[in-house]
Amino acid sequence: MMFVGRVLFLLGMAFVIGSIVVLGMVPFSNGGGGYIPPLFALLNGFLAMGVGELVINENQRRNMDKSRS
């Protein structure tokens, strides 16, 4: 389960970095695209990072509870 959380977090980080790069390049392109798709990619990346962080925290909490018992 920890693997899933880490993959989600890293995938979200890749989406965030990629969309920030694309948002930086949009003003310099001659009608090459709009702002809306990179903004949705940025939102998607933040959501994936958040879900990944929740999965990692829940897994760590379960492991700590098992070690106490």
Secondary structure, DSSP 8 states (H G I E B T S, - for coil): -HHHHHHHHHHHHHHHHHHHHHHHHGGGSSS---SHHHHHHHHHHHHHHHHHHHHHHHHHHHHHHHHH-
